[in-house]
């Protein structure tokens, strides 16, 4: 699943692929808004920690894989 996190006062965003489900990511984001920081793991085992006051937005992509080739 693709995840994008926008950071306040920054033109760049954090983008990575995660093995977590959409529900797990959403629960982590909602919990982080009151806790002080957001911590998520990517598919390669790296951990991203973002202070919650700096989060501008979190985009959670679809879990479906992309089709390759022509659609008949």
N, C-alpha and C positions, 0 to 999 in steps of 0.2 A: 504494500500500500504506500502510495506517495504522500508525504507530509511536507508542507511548507509553513514556515513560521516567519511572519513579518516582525521586524524589530523597529520600535519607535526611533525616530531621528537617524535612521540608517536607510540608505538606498538599496542595500542588499538584503536578501532573505536567506534563511537556513532551509535547505531542501535536501531531503533524504528519503530512502526507502526503508520501511519498517515491516517487521514480521508480525507486529501487534494488530489486533482487529480494530475496526473503526470504533467499536464500543469502548475498548480499553483505552484508546487514545483520547476519546472524548471525555471519559471519566478522569483521566490524568490531567487534562487541560482544565476541567471544571474544579478539580481539587486544588490545582496550582493557583487558581485565581485567589483563593483565600490563604494558601500556605506560604507564599513568598517566592517559590521557584517551580519551574516545570522541568521534569527530567524524563526523557524518552530515549529508548535504545533503537539503533538502526539494525538493518538485516545483517550487517557485518560485525555486530557486537560492540560498536562504539556507543557512548552515552553522550547525549546533548543536554546541558543544563542551562536554562534561560531564566533570569529573574522575571517573575510575573509582572511587575510594574512596567517592564520594557516590552511586553508582548503587544503588538498592534493587532495581529490576527493569526489564526491557525487555520490552514486549509487542509482538510482531510480528503485525499483522493479515493477513488473507487477501488474495491478489492478485486474486481474483474480484471483478467488479463487482457491485453490488447491483442486483437486479431492481426495476423500478418497475411498479406496477399490480397487477392481480389475477392469482392463479395459477388456471388452469383445471383 
